[in-house]
Amino acid sequence: MSTTWFITGTSRGFGRLIAEGALARGDRVAATARDRSTLDGLVTTYGDAVLPLSLDVTDRDAAFRTVLEAHEQFGGLDVVVNNAGYGHFGYVEELTESEARAQLETNVFGALWVTQAAIPLLRARGAGHIVQISSIGGIAAFPGLGLYHASKWALEGFSDALSQEVAPFGIKVTLVEPGGYGTDWAGSSSVHSTPDPVYQPQRDARAAYRAGNVPGEPGGVAAAVLELVDADDPPLRFLAGNQAYDTAPAVYAQRLATWQAWEQLSRAAEKA
């Protein structure tokens, strides 16, 4: 039997590749984008298997309407992928209020609204899978991406709680945590704060680091998502790519070492 997907942010990047992979194997996809015309190629290639929908995920009412429309048009949904999002480059001191709010509105609240819209529909059928496209930046943090990290850590937090809340209803949740990939995440999809010269040495160092790293092939993430969706017991967290798989254990090892080094004071804090 084919799987029915609802995928946000399918104009390009991971969302587009996941949609193409699902359609190529005979699944049906409700594909959303801010500009629906960017989905014309999918419709031309896959016809009625694609339901192209306009959606700005920051609009809660629109998110609920669009998820319900996809559910009614296809007669149900199996997988919901929250992929819409972008990276904001800016040191914490550089961020404006509007920039900070916009990052959270899309990366956190956008995923939250779509998730809330989908839960009752999946619960009613006693099955479903919610896939949240997070990042290694939801585990680790690097200078110049403070609000992006805040958004992904928030996504990770509510999704972890969500996984426990919906498990009794047969709904699975998976956080996909890619490292660096050859998408336009750091290019035309990104937003940059006005740079403060005081941080230029750090900016230069980060640019040199990124230049020395070969990004992964994004199609590999799409293929992995298909396999995760087909798994009987998918993980809550999935590290996608070498960079993510190498970074996460090192980060946790450092945290464990720090906690252990300060164990005596931690336990003393229990006392009056």
N, C-alpha and C positions, 0 to 999 in steps of 0.2 A: 504494500500500500504506500502511496506517496505521502509525503509530509507537507503540511501547510505552514508557511512561515509568515511572520510579520517582521520586517526589518526596517529600522530607521537609518537615515543617512546613506542611501543606496546610490547616490549620484556618482560616487567614486570611492577609492580606498577599500578598506576591508569590507564595508557594507556591500559595495558593488560586487566584489569578488565572491563573497558568501552567497549573494543572490544568484550570480551566474553559476556557481558550483551546484547550488540546490536545483536550479532550473535544468541544468544540463543532465541531471540524473532523473528527471521526471517529476520533481516536486513542484508545488505551487507557491508563489511568493507574492505577498502584498508588500510592494516596495514603496517607501516613502522618501520624499526629498522636499526641500523648500521650493525648488523649481521643478515642477513635474515634467517639463520638457526634457530634462536631463535623463529621463527614464525611457525616452522614445526608442532608443536602441534595444533595450530589453524587450519592449513590446513587439518591435519589428521581428526580433529573432524568435521569441517564445510565445507570442500571441496571447491567447486567453489564459495561459498559465500564470501570467503576470497581471496583477492589479495595481496600476500606478496611482499613487495618491500624493497629494500635496500635504505637507505637514511641517509646521514650525513647532518643534517639540516643547518650546517654552510656553506655548499656549495650552494650558491644562484642558480647557473645554474642547479645543480642537483635537487634542490627543485622545480624549475619551470618545469623541465622535468618530475619529478615523479608525481606531481599534475596533469599535463596534461595527463600522461599515465593512471592514475587512472580514470580520467574523460572520456577518450576515451574508456577504457576497460569496464567500467560500464555504459556508456552512460549518464553520468552526476553525480554530487555530490550534496548532500543535507546538510551535516554537515561536518565541518572541525574542528578537535580538535588538538590544539597545546599543546601537553603534554610533548614532549621531553625537558629535562632539568636536572639539578643537583644542589646540594647544595655545596657551597664552604665555609668551616669553616676556618676563619682566622681573627684576629683583623686587623684593617685597616693598622696599621703600619707594620704588618707582610707580607702583600700581595706583591708578585712580579708582575712585569709588565705582564709577560706571564700568570700568574694565573688570574689577573684581566681581561685581554683581552679574555681569554678562557671562563670565566664565562659569559661575555656579548655576546660573539659570539654565544654561544648556547642558553642561556635563552632569549636574546633579539633579536638578528639578526636572529637566527634560526626561531623563531616565526614570525618575520617580513617577511622573504623571503617566507615562506609557505602561509602567509596571502596575500601577494601581488600576488602570483601565483593564488590563489583561487578567488580573488575578481572579475576579469573580467568574469570568468566562471559562478559564481553565479549571477552576474549582468545580464548576457545575458539571464538567465532563470527567472529573476525577483524574486528570492527567495533564501534562504539559511541561515545557522546559523554558525557563527564562535565562537567556544568555546575555550577560553584561560585558561589553567590551571595555575592560579596564586598562591597565598598563603596569609595567614594572614600576612605574611611578605611583602606583597605588600601594607599593610595599616599601620602596626606597625613595629618597628625595635628593635632588641635585640643585645647585644654585641657579637662579634665574628662572625657575619654574614653580615658584611657591604656590600660586593660586591654582595652577594645573594640578599639582600634587594634592592640594587641599580638596579639589573636586573629586579626584580619584580615590583618595582615602575615604571621603564621605560615601562615595558609591560602594566601596568595599564594605564599609560599616553597615549601611542599611541592607545591603544584599546578604551579608552574613546572617543578620537577624532574620531577614526575610526567608532564607533557606530553612531556618528552624520553624518559622511560623507556618509555612505552606507545605512542609513535608507530610503532615498528616492527611493532606488532600491529594497526594500523589503528584505534586508539582515539584520539579527539580530546578535548582538554580546553579549556574556556573559562571564564575568570573574568569574571563580570559585575559591574561596579563602578558601582552607582547612586550618585547624589548624594542630596539631600533629596527625599523623596516623601511623599505624603499617606497613609501607612499609620499603624498605631499603634505603630511602632517606638519613638518617643519617649514614647508614652503608656502604656497598660496592659501592653504587652509588655516595658517596660523595668524595670530595677532601679536603685535609687539608694542610694549610700552615705550614711551619716550625715554631714551637711555640717559642715565646720569653718568657723567664721565668718571666719577669716583669708582665705578664698578667695571671700567673698561678692561683692566688687567685680568679680572676674573672672566669676563666675557671672552676675551681673546684665548684664555686657557681652555675654556669649554669648547670654543670653536675648533681649536687644534685637536682636542680629544675626539670630537665628533668626526673630524676630517680623517682621523686615523682608524676609524671603525667602518668596516664594510657592512651596510645594512642588509637585513635578511630579505628573502623573497616573500612578498606579502601573500602570494598565492598559497604558500605553505600554511599560513594561519587559517585561510578559508577552508582548506582541506581538513585541517585539524578540527575546526568547528563542526564540520559535517560528521566527522567520526565521533566527536563528543556527544552530539545529538543522538546518534545511533546507539550509544553505549547504554547498557542496562543500568549501570551504576556510575554515572559521570561524577567527576570531582567537583567540589565547591570552587577550588582554585586551580587554574591550569596555566603553567608558565609556558609561554610561546616563544621559542627561539633560544639560541645559545646565550645571548646576552642576558635575557631574563633568567634562564636556568643557572647561569654562573653567578649572577648578582644576588639573587634572593638568599641562597644559603649563607653567603658571606655577610649579608646584612643581619640575618638572624643570629649568626655566630657572634658577631660583634655585640648585639644587644644582650645575648645571654651572658657574655663575658662581663659586660658592664653591670648587669643585674647581680651577678655573683660577686663582683668586686665590692658592691655596695650592700650586700645582703645584711650585714650586721646592723647598719643604720636603718635599712628597710624594716627589719624586725623590731628594732627599738622604737620605731614610729607607732607601733601597736600600743605602746605603754603611755600612761598619762604623764 
